[in-house]
Amino acid sequence: MTIGLPSQADSRHFLPLDSLRGIAAVCVVVHHFVTSERFTDLFPHKSFLDVPLFQNGWPFVDLFFVLSGIVITLNYAEKRFRSFAFREFFVRRLARIYPMHFATLLLYVLFRLIKLGFIAVGVLHARTTAIESDTLYSFSINLLLLHALGFANTLSWNAPSWSISAEFYTYILFGVVLFYARSRQSIRVFYLISLVLIAASALLVIFGMHKTTLEFHYDFGIFRCVIGFFLGALALGAVPYLRSIPIREPLQTPIQAVFVVSAFILVCIVGWEPLVSFMAPLVFAAMFVSLLLFPQRAIPRLLSVRALVWLGRRSYSIYMIQAFVIVIAQNFLDVLGPGRIGKIDAALSGQASSVALAVLLAVVLFSADVTYRWVEGPGSAFVLKHFSRKKEREFGAASRAAPNA
């Protein structure tokens, strides 16, 4: 049984899902601003957006994992099951994620060298923890995308890229599972193994690693990704069966609203009860399924507006460039001087930090648009042109920079 994409279904992506990825990426940016100790020191009066949704925004990374599982499964386990080729799949995944990862890593190296120069002449003061974590060893494991596999004892360089490390090796696991299922000529084998992987990873995380929250990353964050990714795969597999359940049209929008609101409520309360985070991938998966089931209702239409589609297409760049922009902003404010910032903050209680956040978001979005156009698309095209056997067709696809295809 195949799973057709609804509404915009002839394209490779269902736009509302991409839009949610963009919204989640922006939420992660705000999360990193409101939880930054440096920004808190500079702006004692909190931003108007310093609320539980953004204070606890880290589970949105699990939303990315679940959505990746849905999109990748749709494109390969459903649409290309009989023609699946592991090598081409691997090259496409590498082309999708590595150029942006490599570019941001080089940005950090360049920035670190410049900063060391400023420290040497006394313009800036060294922050010991950052210098200690950004070492040649940590650079090497970042370069090889190993920094979510237990090879490090802290986040380093472009810290958010740990999730890219986790996704990359989860992609490989997906490819192996799909290759085996194809050899057995049964898509059900794929979904059965997916269920086993989810259960095994969850048991390992809870009872083997003794985690009481899903908030872990460099310490084998790949298992967190496996749970979300393959849960997304199972959620997609359930869609055809759920469509057979008759649900009256007046109830469809309320059902979607309940799942969307539940997802955001879960993020709000995870700070008070970390154990709730283990429900996050399941709740996100249910939300995505509800959108796929009823694609013509109000919420999917709202998520298909041009501005949100623009955001969704640049979500990967937003996620990958945000930490670098934040670091630049922190160092700029250091040079400007805490005293001056403090006077402004005292005079404009709460407004100064909100304006700073607005400016930061604007710079992140602008930078993401630049990297989307000049790194993601061309970088993917370069990798596919030189490593894919289907060079002409893949080159054309990559040049359009489709998100997470």
Salt bridges, closest charged atoms under 4 A:
ASP18 OD2 - HIS13 ND1 3.83
ASP18 OD1 - ARG21 NH2 2.70
ASP62 OD1 - ARG224 NE 2.91
GLU88 OE2 - ARG87 NH1 3.57
ASP134 OD2 - ARG112 NH2 2.45
ASP219 OD2 - LYS211 NZ 2.53
GLU249 OE2 - ARG297 NH2 3.63
ASP334 OD1 - ARG38 NH2 2.32
ASP334 OD2 - ARG127 NH2 3.36
ASP345 OD2 - HIS45 ND1 2.75
ASP369 OD1 - ARG314 NE 2.60
ASP369 OD2 - ARG373 NE 3.12
GLU376 OE1 - ARG96 NH1 2.79
GLU394 OE1 - ARG92 NH1 2.26
